[in-house]
Amino acid sequence: LIHLTFLHDSGSNNPLGITSSCHKIPFRLYFTLKDSLGFTVRLLLL
């Protein structure tokens, strides 16, 4: 649990804590679209 707290503070791919806004994909939007597409394809195949 303590490990997750420190990992969340610095970020898993950002041990130095430097913030960079370039090349970021919105997490929620990406997975919502991906899951919606997968669900639609699965419904069409049934």
N, C-alpha and C positions, 0 to 999 in steps of 0.2 A: 504494500500500500504506500509506503514511503517512497519507494522507487517510482511509482506512478505519479506521485506529487511532483517530484523533481523533474521527471520526464515531461510532464505537462508544462511546467514553468519554462523550461528552456526549449522545448520542442524536440521531437525525435530526430529530425534531420538538421537541427540547428543548435549544436552544443555551445556555440559562442553567444547565442542570443541576439544575433544581428538580424534585424528585420529587413526584408527585401520584398518589394511588391511586384517584381517582374516575373513573368512566366508562372503565374498562379492560376489554377483552375478552381472555380467555385465548387467546393466539395458537394454541397447539397444539390446544386443544379445538375452536375455531372451524373451523380448516382441516381437521381430521380429520372432523368432522361434514359439512362442505360436500363434501369429496371422497368420503366414503362415500355420501352422497345422490346425487351425480352418477354414481358407479359403479353404484349400484343402478338408477337410472333408465335408464342406458345398457344394462344387462343385460336389463331388462324390455322395452326396445324392440327387442332383437335377436330 
